[in-house]
């Protein structure tokens, strides 16, 4: 539970490379997510090339900060899966797992929305060279945080309804 409460959006990173073993553990956690009919539609592109990261970060003003991230993950999903209408939901679950494990690895990151904006999906897919059977879903910047990460408590009991 600690990583659930410690996880937060990190947009500034140290100039320090992220170890491949940590990236693989983060992606292992992502792929442990549940999915409709176990279709596992998610796919991951790991970008460490500085120029490609800058290109991807320029897709939206909301992602501009990611230009300085040591790693940028492009998260996509297969359009040809069994239940394509659930692929974005499944991929969201994988991305949440990814984010929680990012924190567990002592790293920070932030989810940048691409889906459902068609122009962003096309731009990210093109820059990342995604195959035709995949749709760009999100980007996730990743690195060692440049500052302290503080826990955020967002529990609001007033948002809960009980039917007994």
N, C-alpha and C positions, 0 to 999 in steps of 0.2 A: 504493500500500500504506500510505502514511503515515496517511491518514484511517481506514483499517481499525483501526489500532492506537491512534489518538488518540481515536476515538469512544468516548464513555462516557455514562452517564446523568447528565443535568444537570437538577436540580429547582429551582434558584434562578436568577432572571433579573433583569437590570437593568430599570429602568422606562424602556425605550427601544423605540419601535415597530420592527417588522421590515419592511424594505422589500418592497413587492409583487414587485419584480424578483427578489429572493432567494427568496421563497416560490415563485414560478413556476419558478425553476431547480431547486429542491428537488423540486417535483412533476414536472418534466421527467425528473429522474433516477429517480424512483419509477416512472414510466411506461415506462422503458427496461428494466424487469425482464422476465425470461422468464415465460411462462405456458403451461399445458397447451393444446395446439392453438391457441396464440396467441389465447386467448379474452379476455385482458386484462379480467378481471372487476372490477378495482378502480375505485373512485370516491372523490373527496376533497371534503370540505366544510371550507372555511377559516373559522374563527370568530375574530373580533376583538372582537365585542361583549362588553363586560365582564360584563354580567349573564348572558348565555348561557354564557360560560366558567365562571362560578361555578356555574351550574346543572349543567353537565356534570361539573365537578370533584367535585360532591357525590354523584355516582352511586355511588361506592365510597370507602371510607376510604383505599384505596390510591392514589386520584387526587386527594385533597384538596389537595395541594401545588400542583396545576395551576391553582388559582383565581387565582393571581397571575401566570400566564404571559401574555405579550402576545398570543400566538397559540395556538389549540388546533385541531389538525386532527382531524377525524373521518374515519376511513378505513372505507370500507364496500365490499361487493362485491355484484355482481348475482346474484340467485338464479336468473335465467332464462338463464344462460350455458350453453354447450355441455356442459361437464363440471362441474356445480355442486359435486361432491364434492371437486374440486381447487381451487375458488375460495379457500378459506382458505390453502392452501399458496401459491398464486400471489400472493395479497395479502401474505403474509409476505415474499416475495421483494421485492415493491415497497416494503414498509415498511423493509426493511434498506437498500435503495438510498437511500431517502428519508433515513434516519438518517446514512448515510455522507456524503451531499451536504450535510446540515445542518452537519456538522463542516467540510466543505470551504468552506462559506460563512462560517465564523467564528462560527457559532451553536451552540447546544446544545439538547438536547431529550431526551425520554424516551418510550418506548413504554409505554402503559398498556393492559393486556389487557382486552378487553370480551368477545370470543368466547373460549370457547364458553358462557359464563354467560348463559342465556336472559334472566334478569331484567335484567342489564346491557345486553344487546343491545337489548332492548325499550326500556329507559329512554333510552339514548343515541340510538337511532333516533327516538324520540318527541321528545326535546328538540331534536335537530338537524333535525327535519322531513324525515327520509329518505323517499323514495318507497317504496311498498309492494313494489316489485321489488328493493329493496336490503336487505341485512342489515348492521347495524353490526358491525365487526370489531375496531377498536382506536381509541384516541385517542393523539395525540402532541402533547405540549406543546412549544412552540418559542419561543426568544428568545435574547437575548444573555446569555451566562453571567455570573452575579454573582461568580464566582470563577475561579481558574485550573483549566484542564482538564489532567489528567495522563494520560499513556499507561498503558495496562494491558496487560501481557503475560500471556496466558492459555494459551500453548502448553504442552502437557504430552505429552512424547514417550511416556510410559507409557500413554497412552490410545490409542495406535496399535497395530494388529495388522497384521502383514505375512503374506500368503499367497504364497509364492514357489514 
